Amino acid sequence: MCILSSIKKKYDHSELNLIKSIIAFGIKSGEFDKAFKNRLDAVALIAVSTLRGLHINSVIDDKADNKTYLNLYVDLLVRSLRP
């Protein structure tokens, strides 16, 4: 069980850093509102947690149209970060 926990932590850390870097790039390029710069950790955590929740729901509910939910989520996230 220790190995699985270690792998999960490593994956979680990588996933969070990837989302943070994407959002940070958007802020730097002016695509996203600079007001989120000071809350980058919180925004990234919320984004990753929401993605995980969607993934869990899709596995449990066995939804055939998961791409629709993912596309809607990405659209909502990007729109909420724009200035």
Chimera marker file (.cmm) of the C-alpha trace (Angstrom):
<marker_set name="trace">
<marker id="1" x="0.000" y="0.000" z="0.000" r="1" g="1" b="0" radius="0.5"/>
<marker id="2" x="2.908" y="2.335" z="0.642" r="1" g="1" b="0" radius="0.5"/>
<marker id="3" x="4.011" y="2.110" z="-3.004" r="1" g="1" b="0" radius="0.5"/>
<marker id="4" x="0.553" y="3.036" z="-4.283" r="1" g="1" b="0" radius="0.5"/>
<marker id="5" x="0.357" y="5.975" z="-1.892" r="1" g="1" b="0" radius="0.5"/>
<marker id="6" x="3.759" y="7.200" z="-3.042" r="1" g="1" b="0" radius="0.5"/>
<marker id="7" x="2.795" y="6.889" z="-6.713" r="1" g="1" b="0" radius="0.5"/>
<marker id="8" x="-0.509" y="8.706" z="-6.076" r="1" g="1" b="0" radius="0.5"/>
<marker id="9" x="1.241" y="11.569" z="-4.265" r="1" g="1" b="0" radius="0.5"/>
<marker id="10" x="3.743" y="11.904" z="-7.090" r="1" g="1" b="0" radius="0.5"/>
<marker id="11" x="0.966" y="11.913" z="-9.703" r="1" g="1" b="0" radius="0.5"/>
<marker id="12" x="-1.129" y="14.392" z="-7.693" r="1" g="1" b="0" radius="0.5"/>
<marker id="13" x="1.858" y="16.717" z="-7.339" r="1" g="1" b="0" radius="0.5"/>
<marker id="14" x="2.631" y="16.521" z="-11.066" r="1" g="1" b="0" radius="0.5"/>
<marker id="15" x="-0.995" y="17.130" z="-12.015" r="1" g="1" b="0" radius="0.5"/>
<marker id="16" x="-1.264" y="20.132" z="-9.707" r="1" g="1" b="0" radius="0.5"/>
<marker id="17" x="1.991" y="21.623" z="-10.997" r="1" g="1" b="0" radius="0.5"/>
<marker id="18" x="0.877" y="21.177" z="-14.600" r="1" g="1" b="0" radius="0.5"/>
<marker id="19" x="-2.405" y="23.007" z="-13.995" r="1" g="1" b="0" radius="0.5"/>
<marker id="20" x="-0.569" y="25.735" z="-12.052" r="1" g="1" b="0" radius="0.5"/>
<marker id="21" x="1.893" y="26.238" z="-14.885" r="1" g="1" b="0" radius="0.5"/>
<marker id="22" x="-0.913" y="26.470" z="-17.463" r="1" g="1" b="0" radius="0.5"/>
<marker id="23" x="-2.779" y="29.058" z="-15.398" r="1" g="1" b="0" radius="0.5"/>
<marker id="24" x="0.441" y="30.974" z="-14.628" r="1" g="1" b="0" radius="0.5"/>
<marker id="25" x="1.239" y="31.085" z="-18.341" r="1" g="1" b="0" radius="0.5"/>
<marker id="26" x="-2.266" y="32.400" z="-19.051" r="1" g="1" b="0" radius="0.5"/>
<marker id="27" x="-1.808" y="35.124" z="-16.442" r="1" g="1" b="0" radius="0.5"/>
<marker id="28" x="1.612" y="36.071" z="-17.814" r="1" g="1" b="0" radius="0.5"/>
<marker id="29" x="0.340" y="36.203" z="-21.402" r="1" g="1" b="0" radius="0.5"/>
<marker id="30" x="-2.663" y="38.319" z="-20.394" r="1" g="1" b="0" radius="0.5"/>
<marker id="31" x="-5.207" y="35.625" z="-21.316" r="1" g="1" b="0" radius="0.5"/>
<marker id="32" x="-6.189" y="35.259" z="-17.646" r="1" g="1" b="0" radius="0.5"/>
<marker id="33" x="-6.845" y="37.936" z="-15.045" r="1" g="1" b="0" radius="0.5"/>
<marker id="34" x="-3.746" y="39.003" z="-13.107" r="1" g="1" b="0" radius="0.5"/>
<marker id="35" x="-5.853" y="39.083" z="-9.920" r="1" g="1" b="0" radius="0.5"/>
<marker id="36" x="-5.486" y="35.287" z="-9.766" r="1" g="1" b="0" radius="0.5"/>
<marker id="37" x="-1.680" y="35.502" z="-9.541" r="1" g="1" b="0" radius="0.5"/>
<marker id="38" x="-1.788" y="35.724" z="-5.731" r="1" g="1" b="0" radius="0.5"/>
<marker id="39" x="-4.282" y="32.850" z="-5.530" r="1" g="1" b="0" radius="0.5"/>
<marker id="40" x="-2.656" y="30.532" z="-8.054" r="1" g="1" b="0" radius="0.5"/>
<marker id="41" x="-2.283" y="27.620" z="-5.602" r="1" g="1" b="0" radius="0.5"/>
<marker id="42" x="-5.943" y="27.771" z="-4.586" r="1" g="1" b="0" radius="0.5"/>
<marker id="43" x="-7.206" y="28.122" z="-8.167" r="1" g="1" b="0" radius="0.5"/>
<marker id="44" x="-5.094" y="25.172" z="-9.316" r="1" g="1" b="0" radius="0.5"/>
<marker id="45" x="-6.269" y="23.014" z="-6.411" r="1" g="1" b="0" radius="0.5"/>
<marker id="46" x="-9.910" y="23.827" z="-7.161" r="1" g="1" b="0" radius="0.5"/>
<marker id="47" x="-9.387" y="23.057" z="-10.852" r="1" g="1" b="0" radius="0.5"/>
<marker id="48" x="-7.704" y="19.707" z="-10.155" r="1" g="1" b="0" radius="0.5"/>
<marker id="49" x="-10.266" y="18.736" z="-7.511" r="1" g="1" b="0" radius="0.5"/>
<marker id="50" x="-13.126" y="19.486" z="-9.885" r="1" g="1" b="0" radius="0.5"/>
<marker id="51" x="-11.516" y="17.405" z="-12.622" r="1" g="1" b="0" radius="0.5"/>
<marker id="52" x="-11.114" y="14.506" z="-10.200" r="1" g="1" b="0" radius="0.5"/>
<marker id="53" x="-14.745" y="14.788" z="-9.168" r="1" g="1" b="0" radius="0.5"/>
<marker id="54" x="-15.856" y="14.694" z="-12.796" r="1" g="1" b="0" radius="0.5"/>
<marker id="55" x="-13.666" y="11.675" z="-13.401" r="1" g="1" b="0" radius="0.5"/>
<marker id="56" x="-15.036" y="9.816" z="-10.383" r="1" g="1" b="0" radius="0.5"/>
<marker id="57" x="-18.622" y="10.593" z="-11.399" r="1" g="1" b="0" radius="0.5"/>
<marker id="58" x="-17.993" y="9.425" z="-14.943" r="1" g="1" b="0" radius="0.5"/>
<marker id="59" x="-16.583" y="6.115" z="-13.698" r="1" g="1" b="0" radius="0.5"/>
<marker id="60" x="-19.389" y="5.559" z="-11.199" r="1" g="1" b="0" radius="0.5"/>
<marker id="61" x="-22.202" y="6.629" z="-13.527" r="1" g="1" b="0" radius="0.5"/>
<marker id="62" x="-20.574" y="5.127" z="-16.620" r="1" g="1" b="0" radius="0.5"/>
<marker id="63" x="-21.556" y="8.135" z="-18.704" r="1" g="1" b="0" radius="0.5"/>
<marker id="64" x="-20.988" y="7.667" z="-22.414" r="1" g="1" b="0" radius="0.5"/>
<marker id="65" x="-20.748" y="11.409" z="-23.069" r="1" g="1" b="0" radius="0.5"/>
<marker id="66" x="-17.861" y="12.341" z="-20.737" r="1" g="1" b="0" radius="0.5"/>
<marker id="67" x="-16.304" y="14.643" z="-23.344" r="1" g="1" b="0" radius="0.5"/>
<marker id="68" x="-19.302" y="16.957" z="-23.110" r="1" g="1" b="0" radius="0.5"/>
<marker id="69" x="-18.795" y="17.391" z="-19.364" r="1" g="1" b="0" radius="0.5"/>
<marker id="70" x="-15.056" y="17.877" z="-19.737" r="1" g="1" b="0" radius="0.5"/>
<marker id="71" x="-15.500" y="20.441" z="-22.508" r="1" g="1" b="0" radius="0.5"/>
<marker id="72" x="-18.072" y="22.337" z="-20.455" r="1" g="1" b="0" radius="0.5"/>
<marker id="73" x="-15.772" y="22.302" z="-17.415" r="1" g="1" b="0" radius="0.5"/>
<marker id="74" x="-12.817" y="23.643" z="-19.421" r="1" g="1" b="0" radius="0.5"/>
<marker id="75" x="-15.034" y="26.335" z="-20.938" r="1" g="1" b="0" radius="0.5"/>
<marker id="76" x="-16.291" y="27.389" z="-17.496" r="1" g="1" b="0" radius="0.5"/>
<marker id="77" x="-12.781" y="27.424" z="-16.032" r="1" g="1" b="0" radius="0.5"/>
<marker id="78" x="-11.277" y="29.463" z="-18.849" r="1" g="1" b="0" radius="0.5"/>
<marker id="79" x="-14.159" y="31.951" z="-18.881" r="1" g="1" b="0" radius="0.5"/>
<marker id="80" x="-13.931" y="32.430" z="-15.126" r="1" g="1" b="0" radius="0.5"/>
<marker id="81" x="-10.215" y="33.194" z="-15.301" r="1" g="1" b="0" radius="0.5"/>
<marker id="82" x="-10.454" y="35.751" z="-18.102" r="1" g="1" b="0" radius="0.5"/>
<marker id="83" x="-10.243" y="39.442" z="-17.232" r="1" g="1" b="0" radius="0.5"/>
<link id1="1" id2="2" r="1" g="1" b="0" radius="0.2"/>
<link id1="2" id2="3" r="1" g="1" b="0" radius="0.2"/>
<link id1="3" id2="4" r="1" g="1" b="0" radius="0.2"/>
<link id1="4" id2="5" r="1" g="1" b="0" radius="0.2"/>
<link id1="5" id2="6" r="1" g="1" b="0" radius="0.2"/>
<link id1="6" id2="7" r="1" g="1" b="0" radius="0.2"/>
<link id1="7" id2="8" r="1" g="1" b="0" radius="0.2"/>
<link id1="8" id2="9" r="1" g="1" b="0" radius="0.2"/>
<link id1="9" id2="10" r="1" g="1" b="0" radius="0.2"/>
<link id1="10" id2="11" r="1" g="1" b="0" radius="0.2"/>
<link id1="11" id2="12" r="1" g="1" b="0" radius="0.2"/>
<link id1="12" id2="13" r="1" g="1" b="0" radius="0.2"/>
<link id1="13" id2="14" r="1" g="1" b="0" radius="0.2"/>
<link id1="14" id2="15" r="1" g="1" b="0" radius="0.2"/>
<link id1="15" id2="16" r="1" g="1" b="0" radius="0.2"/>
<link id1="16" id2="17" r="1" g="1" b="0" radius="0.2"/>
<link id1="17" id2="18" r="1" g="1" b="0" radius="0.2"/>
<link id1="18" id2="19" r="1" g="1" b="0" radius="0.2"/>
<link id1="19" id2="20" r="1" g="1" b="0" radius="0.2"/>
<link id1="20" id2="21" r="1" g="1" b="0" radius="0.2"/>
<link id1="21" id2="22" r="1" g="1" b="0" radius="0.2"/>
<link id1="22" id2="23" r="1" g="1" b="0" radius="0.2"/>
<link id1="23" id2="24" r="1" g="1" b="0" radius="0.2"/>
<link id1="24" id2="25" r="1" g="1" b="0" radius="0.2"/>
<link id1="25" id2="26" r="1" g="1" b="0" radius="0.2"/>
<link id1="26" id2="27" r="1" g="1" b="0" radius="0.2"/>
<link id1="27" id2="28" r="1" g="1" b="0" radius="0.2"/>
<link id1="28" id2="29" r="1" g="1" b="0" radius="0.2"/>
<link id1="29" id2="30" r="1" g="1" b="0" radius="0.2"/>
<link id1="30" id2="31" r="1" g="1" b="0" radius="0.2"/>
<link id1="31" id2="32" r="1" g="1" b="0" radius="0.2"/>
<link id1="32" id2="33" r="1" g="1" b="0" radius="0.2"/>
<link id1="33" id2="34" r="1" g="1" b="0" radius="0.2"/>
<link id1="34" id2="35" r="1" g="1" b="0" radius="0.2"/>
<link id1="35" id2="36" r="1" g="1" b="0" radius="0.2"/>
<link id1="36" id2="37" r="1" g="1" b="0" radius="0.2"/>
<link id1="37" id2="38" r="1" g="1" b="0" radius="0.2"/>
<link id1="38" id2="39" r="1" g="1" b="0" radius="0.2"/>
<link id1="39" id2="40" r="1" g="1" b="0" radius="0.2"/>
<link id1="40" id2="41" r="1" g="1" b="0" radius="0.2"/>
<link id1="41" id2="42" r="1" g="1" b="0" radius="0.2"/>
<link id1="42" id2="43" r="1" g="1" b="0" radius="0.2"/>
<link id1="43" id2="44" r="1" g="1" b="0" radius="0.2"/>
<link id1="44" id2="45" r="1" g="1" b="0" radius="0.2"/>
<link id1="45" id2="46" r="1" g="1" b="0" radius="0.2"/>
<link id1="46" id2="47" r="1" g="1" b="0" radius="0.2"/>
<link id1="47" id2="48" r="1" g="1" b="0" radius="0.2"/>
<link id1="48" id2="49" r="1" g="1" b="0" radius="0.2"/>
<link id1="49" id2="50" r="1" g="1" b="0" radius="0.2"/>
<link id1="50" id2="51" r="1" g="1" b="0" radius="0.2"/>
<link id1="51" id2="52" r="1" g="1" b="0" radius="0.2"/>
<link id1="52" id2="53" r="1" g="1" b="0" radius="0.2"/>
<link id1="53" id2="54" r="1" g="1" b="0" radius="0.2"/>
<link id1="54" id2="55" r="1" g="1" b="0" radius="0.2"/>
<link id1="55" id2="56" r="1" g="1" b="0" radius="0.2"/>
<link id1="56" id2="57" r="1" g="1" b="0" radius="0.2"/>
<link id1="57" id2="58" r="1" g="1" b="0" radius="0.2"/>
<link id1="58" id2="59" r="1" g="1" b="0" radius="0.2"/>
<link id1="59" id2="60" r="1" g="1" b="0" radius="0.2"/>
<link id1="60" id2="61" r="1" g="1" b="0" radius="0.2"/>
<link id1="61" id2="62" r="1" g="1" b="0" radius="0.2"/>
<link id1="62" id2="63" r="1" g="1" b="0" radius="0.2"/>
<link id1="63" id2="64" r="1" g="1" b="0" radius="0.2"/>
<link id1="64" id2="65" r="1" g="1" b="0" radius="0.2"/>
<link id1="65" id2="66" r="1" g="1" b="0" radius="0.2"/>
<link id1="66" id2="67" r="1" g="1" b="0" radius="0.2"/>
<link id1="67" id2="68" r="1" g="1" b="0" radius="0.2"/>
<link id1="68" id2="69" r="1" g="1" b="0" radius="0.2"/>
<link id1="69" id2="70" r="1" g="1" b="0" radius="0.2"/>
<link id1="70" id2="71" r="1" g="1" b="0" radius="0.2"/>
<link id1="71" id2="72" r="1" g="1" b="0" radius="0.2"/>
<link id1="72" id2="73" r="1" g="1" b="0" radius="0.2"/>
<link id1="73" id2="74" r="1" g="1" b="0" radius="0.2"/>
<link id1="74" id2="75" r="1" g="1" b="0" radius="0.2"/>
<link id1="75" id2="76" r="1" g="1" b="0" radius="0.2"/>
<link id1="76" id2="77" r="1" g="1" b="0" radius="0.2"/>
<link id1="77" id2="78" r="1" g="1" b="0" radius="0.2"/>
<link id1="78" id2="79" r="1" g="1" b="0" radius="0.2"/>
<link id1="79" id2="80" r="1" g="1" b="0" radius="0.2"/>
<link id1="80" id2="81" r="1" g="1" b="0" radius="0.2"/>
<link id1="81" id2="82" r="1" g="1" b="0" radius="0.2"/>
<link id1="82" id2="83" r="1" g="1" b="0" radius="0.2"/>
</marker_set>
